[in-house]
Amino acid sequence: MTISLKNKIIENLKDIKAVDPIAINVKKLSHLTDFMIIASGTSNRHISAISERIIEGLKKNKIGQVKVEGQEGDDWLLVDAGDIVVHLMSAEARKFYDLESLWDPDL
C-alpha cells in the first residue's frame, strides 16, 4: 500500500505542476516514516494548492490521520501521512535545506 500511495502522490504532484518531485526511501534510516517526498512550488499559493491536492488524494485513499505543518509559513509546508511525509518547499528553501542530500547521499 505504501509504494502504491507514494506513486499516486508523485502523480498528483506532476499533475499540479510541482517542480522536481522526488521520493526517497528512508525506511532503513528512520523509524518515523518509510518515504519522504520532496517537491517545490513556484509561489506560496502554488505550494498551498499542491498541499490541498495531496490532502484530498490522501482522503480519497482513506488515509485519515493526515497532519499539516507550516501553513502560515512562506517557504515550507509539510504533509505527514504517517508512512509518507511530503515536503513542499520554495526553490530557495529547498536549495538551502538540501533535504535530498541529507537523506540520500547519492543525490
C-alpha positions, -999 to +999 in steps of 0.1 A: +000+000+000+028+025+009+045+022-025+012+025-044+003+056-023+037+071-029+033+066-067-002+083-065+012+112-046+040+116-072+014+115-100-006+142-082+024+164-078+032+161-115-004+168-125-004+200-105+029+211-119+050+207-088+087+213-096+111+183-094+092+159-072+113+131-058+107+102-034+134+090-011+131+056+007+141+063+043+128+031+058+163+019+068+172+054+081+142+064+101+116+048+123+092+078+117+083+072+081+090+050+050+092+076+023+100+113+021+087+131-009+101+165-017+088+189-043+089+227-050+062+251-058+065+283-078+048+305-052+032+304-018-002+300-034+011+271-056+026+254-026-008+257-008-027+244-038-003+214-040-009+206-004-046+208-008-044+184-038-022+160-018-046+161+012-076+155-010-059+125-026-050+110+008-086+113+019-097+095-012-073+067-004-088+066+032-057+079+049-073+095+079-045+107+102-030+135+080-012+163+097-001+196+081+026+219+094+037+252+081+005+266+067+013+300+080+049+299+067+062+313+035+085+286+021+080+252+036+048+231+041+049+196+054+021+170+049+025+140+073+006+109+063+024+085+086+043+062+062+048+091+038+059+126+046+056+152+018+078+184+020+066+212-002+091+240-004+100+271-023+130+267-046+151+289-022+142+268+009+148+236-010+182+247-020+191+260+015+180+229+035+190+204+008+170+176+023+178+153-007+215+152+003+207+149+039+185+118+034+201+103+003+238+110-001+237+096-037+217+126-049 
